[in-house]
Amino acid sequence: MLKGAVFGFGNVGQWITQSINIEKKYGESIKITSICDVDSNIREKAERVFHLKAYRNPGEMLENELDCVFITSTSDAHKQHVLLSAEKDLPIFCEKPIALNIRDARAITEAVEKRGLISLVRYVLRYWSCFLSLKKMVDDGELGDIVSLWARNCRGWGLHASGNVHPAVAHSERSGGWTIHHACHGADLMSWLGGEIEQVFCQHYTTFTNCKSEEVVWSNIKFTNGTIGMLGDTVAGVHERSVGVIGTRASASVMFDCVKPLIKIRREGSPDLAAPEIIDPESICQEIDPVRNFIEAIQTGAPTLVTVRDAMASLAVSLAMKKSAEQQRVVSVQEIYEND
């Protein structure tokens, strides 16, 4: 049985522990044995409700016999927790984003790769059946050469002006702001589907008084291969999502306003305004559980879907978007790697 530890025992850390220890979702293959958190009330809950060893000092927790770690702490703490775990040669499951700047992301990636450690960063969209199926269509050439793609997400939480402030907006010093904290999902998905992103032009809007914490993010994107795209993300709006790909042979988008996500396709040459073809993505690819992906990677050496290097690339795009909005100019992703 693998013995795991959790850094940062908030909602995600508790959910993972609940799934592993209480629901036994992964059988007897793994057990969370300890956690660390700066909040004494959370540590008390970990001991009382989950019957775990609880520590304030992460170094003390890592003195236990462990086989892997789950880093679900605040984003600004990820570098410290990854580096401490890498020193112990432990496989690393980490929440997104892996860091708030490229310097820290590079340090994380170098430490993990130098030791040949298994890593998984929880960019959950890559694990959904609908996006796995869309990715397969792209890779198999079913859509032809990719002309354009888009990813838009509305969190539906609310704006500062209404008094409903999301923690990631209120505490941008820990989260990196909405672009780094949440639009990174879209940046990762578009990089995965469309390839390397070359440059961005982004605009932000916020109702947060006397604060730069963005609440609406819109970005035009140019890929190295010439494909163009659009990425949008907001903490407000009606809770909804839209993702699609336009190709020279066919166009496909994901329908979310259904009992479950479906893919609709229009083949080039189809009659004008013809009804699209509807496909159940589960007929192409099944959803993958990220925690199971991590466990199986440890047990068998199989690859994870999102490594720390993948996550560093996504972070670079998000940082370019943030810099573009702040400076109101086109920013290349390479500039982030060179200067940030």
C-alpha positions in Angstrom: 0.0 0.0 0.0 1.3 3.5 -0.9 1.5 6.0 1.9 0.7 9.5 1.0 0.8 12.9 2.6 -1.1 16.1 1.9 0.3 19.7 1.9 -2.5 22.2 2.6 -5.6 20.5 3.9 -8.2 22.8 2.4 -11.2 21.7 0.2 -9.1 19.9 -2.4 -6.9 18.2 0.1 -9.9 17.0 2.1 -11.7 15.8 -1.0 -8.7 13.8 -2.1 -8.3 12.3 1.4 -12.1 11.5 1.5 -11.9 9.7 -1.8 -8.8 7.7 -0.8 -9.3 6.9 2.9 -13.0 7.0 3.5 -14.7 6.2 0.2 -11.9 3.7 -0.7 -12.3 4.8 -4.3 -8.9 3.3 -5.1 -9.2 0.2 -3.0 -6.3 -0.7 -0.7 -3.7 0.6 -3.1 -3.1 3.9 -1.2 -3.7 5.6 2.1 -3.2 9.2 3.2 -1.4 9.0 6.5 -0.5 12.6 7.3 -1.1 16.3 6.5 0.5 19.7 7.1 -1.3 23.0 7.3 -0.6 26.4 8.9 -4.2 26.6 10.3 -4.5 25.0 13.8 -8.3 24.5 13.3 -7.7 22.5 10.1 -5.0 20.4 11.7 -7.4 19.6 14.6 -10.1 18.6 12.0 -7.6 16.4 10.2 -6.8 14.5 13.5 -10.4 14.4 14.8 -12.4 13.7 11.6 -9.8 12.0 9.3 -7.6 10.4 12.0 -4.4 11.6 10.4 -1.1 12.8 11.8 -1.2 16.6 11.4 1.8 18.9 11.3 2.4 22.6 11.0 6.0 22.2 9.7 6.1 20.4 6.3 9.7 19.2 7.0 8.5 17.3 10.1 5.7 15.6 8.1 8.2 14.5 5.5 10.2 12.6 8.2 7.5 10.0 8.1 7.7 6.9 5.8 6.0 8.1 2.6 5.6 7.0 -1.0 4.1 10.1 -2.5 2.7 13.5 -1.8 -0.3 15.6 -2.8 0.4 19.3 -2.9 -2.9 21.2 -2.5 -1.6 24.2 -0.6 -2.0 27.8 -1.9 -0.2 28.5 -5.1 2.4 30.7 -3.6 3.6 27.7 -1.4 3.9 25.2 -4.2 7.6 25.8 -4.8 8.6 25.2 -1.2 6.5 22.0 -1.0 7.6 20.6 -4.3 11.3 21.2 -3.6 11.1 19.6 -0.1 9.3 16.6 -1.5 11.8 16.3 -4.4 14.6 16.2 -1.9 12.9 13.0 -0.5 12.6 11.6 -4.0 8.8 11.4 -3.7 6.4 11.3 -6.6 4.5 14.6 -6.7 0.8 15.3 -7.4 0.4 19.1 -7.5 -2.5 21.5 -7.8 -2.4 24.1 -10.6 -0.8 26.5 -11.2 2.6 25.0 -10.1 3.9 28.5 -9.3 3.2 32.2 -9.6 6.3 33.0 -11.8 8.6 31.3 -14.3 11.6 31.3 -12.0 9.8 29.2 -9.4 8.2 27.0 -12.1 11.7 26.4 -13.7 13.1 25.5 -10.2 10.3 23.0 -9.7 10.7 21.5 -13.1 14.4 21.1 -12.9 14.2 19.6 -9.4 11.6 17.0 -10.5 13.3 16.1 -13.8 16.8 15.9 -12.3 15.6 13.1 -10.0 13.4 11.5 -12.6 10.4 11.8 -10.4 6.8 11.1 -11.4 4.7 14.3 -11.5 1.1 15.2 -12.2 -0.4 18.6 -12.2 -4.2 18.7 -11.8 -5.3 20.4 -14.9 -8.6 18.6 -14.8 -9.8 19.5 -18.3 -7.3 17.2 -19.9 -8.9 14.3 -18.1 -12.5 14.9 -19.2 -14.0 12.6 -21.8 -15.1 15.4 -24.1 -11.7 17.0 -24.3 -9.8 13.7 -24.6 -12.1 12.9 -27.5 -11.6 16.4 -29.1 -7.8 15.9 -28.7 -8.0 12.5 -30.4 -9.9 14.1 -33.3 -7.2 16.7 -33.7 -4.3 14.3 -33.4 -5.9 11.7 -35.8 -6.4 14.5 -38.4 -10.2 14.0 -38.5 -10.6 17.8 -38.4 -7.8 18.5 -40.9 -5.3 21.3 -40.3 -6.4 23.4 -37.3 -7.3 27.0 -38.4 -8.6 28.3 -35.1 -9.8 27.3 -31.6 -11.4 28.9 -28.6 -12.0 28.3 -24.9 -14.3 30.5 -22.9 -15.3 29.9 -19.3 -17.6 31.8 -16.9 -17.3 30.8 -13.3 -20.6 32.3 -12.3 -19.3 33.3 -8.8 -19.9 37.1 -8.9 -18.1 40.4 -8.9 -16.5 42.5 -6.2 -19.0 45.2 -6.9 -21.9 42.9 -5.8 -20.0 42.0 -2.6 -19.4 38.4 -3.7 -15.6 38.3 -3.9 -13.9 35.1 -4.9 -10.9 34.3 -2.6 -8.6 34.1 -5.7 -9.6 37.7 -6.6 -9.5 39.0 -3.0 -6.0 37.4 -2.3 -4.2 37.7 -5.6 -0.9 37.8 -3.8 -1.4 34.1 -3.0 -3.4 33.0 -6.1 -1.7 35.1 -8.8 -5.0 36.7 -9.7 -7.8 35.3 -11.9 -5.6 34.9 -15.0 -3.0 32.7 -13.2 -5.5 31.0 -10.9 -8.3 30.1 -13.3 -7.7 31.3 -16.9 -4.6 28.9 -16.7 -7.1 26.1 -17.4 -7.9 27.6 -20.7 -4.3 28.3 -21.5 -3.4 24.7 -20.7 -6.3 23.3 -22.8 -5.5 25.4 -25.8 -1.8 24.6 -25.6 -2.7 20.9 -25.4 -5.1 21.0 -28.4 -3.4 23.6 -30.6 0.3 23.3 -29.9 2.9 25.8 -28.7 1.5 29.3 -28.2 3.8 32.1 -29.6 2.2 35.4 -28.5 -0.9 36.9 -26.8 -2.8 40.2 -26.6 -5.0 40.3 -23.5 -7.3 42.7 -21.8 -8.6 42.7 -18.2 -11.5 44.3 -16.4 -12.2 44.6 -12.7 -14.8 46.1 -10.4 -12.4 45.7 -7.5 -11.8 49.2 -6.1 -8.2 50.3 -5.9 -6.9 46.9 -6.8 -5.5 45.2 -9.9 -7.2 41.9 -9.2 -8.8 41.1 -12.6 -12.3 39.7 -12.8 -12.7 39.4 -16.6 -10.0 38.1 -19.0 -10.1 38.2 -22.8 -7.1 37.2 -24.9 -6.3 36.8 -28.6 -3.8 34.1 -29.1 -1.3 33.2 -31.9 0.2 29.8 -32.1 3.7 29.0 -33.5 2.1 27.0 -36.3 0.0 30.0 -37.4 -3.3 28.9 -35.8 -5.2 31.7 -34.1 -7.3 31.4 -31.0 -9.4 33.2 -28.4 -9.4 32.6 -24.7 -11.9 34.1 -22.2 -12.4 33.6 -18.5 -14.4 35.5 -15.9 -15.2 35.0 -12.2 -18.7 36.3 -13.0 -21.3 35.7 -15.7 -23.7 32.8 -16.0 -21.9 29.5 -15.1 -21.1 28.1 -18.5 -18.3 26.9 -20.8 -17.6 26.9 -24.6 -14.7 25.1 -26.4 -14.3 24.5 -30.1 -11.9 23.8 -32.9 -12.2 24.9 -36.5 -10.3 22.7 -39.0 -9.9 22.5 -42.8 -11.9 19.2 -42.9 -14.4 19.7 -40.1 -15.2 21.9 -37.1 -16.1 20.5 -33.7 -17.3 22.0 -30.4 -18.4 20.7 -27.1 -22.0 21.1 -25.9 -22.3 21.6 -22.2 -26.0 22.5 -21.9 -27.0 18.8 -21.9 -27.4 16.0 -19.4 -23.7 15.4 -20.1 -21.2 17.0 -22.5 -21.6 16.1 -26.2 -19.6 16.9 -29.2 -21.1 18.4 -32.4 -19.4 18.3 -35.7 -19.9 20.0 -39.0 -18.0 18.5 -41.9 -16.7 20.9 -44.6 -18.9 20.5 -47.7 -22.0 20.0 -45.6 -25.1 22.0 -46.8 -25.4 25.5 -45.3 -27.1 25.5 -41.9 -27.3 21.7 -41.9 -27.8 20.1 -38.5 -24.5 19.1 -37.0 -23.5 15.5 -36.3 -23.8 14.8 -32.5 -21.3 12.4 -30.9 -21.2 11.0 -27.4 -17.5 11.6 -26.4 -17.6 8.5 -24.2 -17.8 6.4 -27.4 -14.4 7.7 -28.3 -12.5 8.2 -25.0 -13.5 7.5 -21.4 -12.9 10.0 -18.6 -9.7 9.5 -16.7 -9.4 10.0 -12.9 -6.3 12.2 -12.2 -5.6 10.5 -8.8 -5.9 7.1 -10.4 -3.6 8.2 -13.2 -1.1 9.3 -10.5 -1.3 6.0 -8.6 -0.9 3.9 -11.7 2.1 6.0 -12.8 3.8 5.2 -9.5 2.8 1.5 -9.7 3.6 0.8 -13.4 5.7 3.7 -14.7 2.9 4.7 -17.1 3.0 8.4 -18.0 0.7 11.0 -16.4 -1.3 13.3 -18.6 0.1 16.6 -17.3 3.7 16.9 -16.0 5.4 19.8 -14.3 7.0 20.7 -17.6 3.5 20.9 -19.3 2.3 23.0 -16.4 5.3 25.4 -16.7 4.4 25.9 -20.4 0.8 26.7 -19.4 1.9 29.1 -16.7 4.2 31.0 -19.2 1.1 31.6 -21.4 -0.9 32.9 -18.4 1.9 35.1 -17.4 2.2 36.5 -20.9 -1.6 37.2 -20.8 -1.3 39.0 -17.5 1.7 41.1 -18.7 -0.1 41.9 -21.9 -3.1 43.3 -20.1 -1.0 45.3 -17.7 1.1 46.8 -20.4 -1.5 46.9 -23.2 0.7 45.3 -25.8 1.4 42.1 -27.6 3.6 39.8 -25.5 5.5 36.8 -26.7 5.6 33.7 -24.5 9.4 33.5 -25.1 9.7 37.0 -23.4 8.3 35.4 -20.2 10.9 32.7 -20.2 13.7 35.2 -20.9 12.7 38.1 -18.6 10.2 37.1 -16.0 
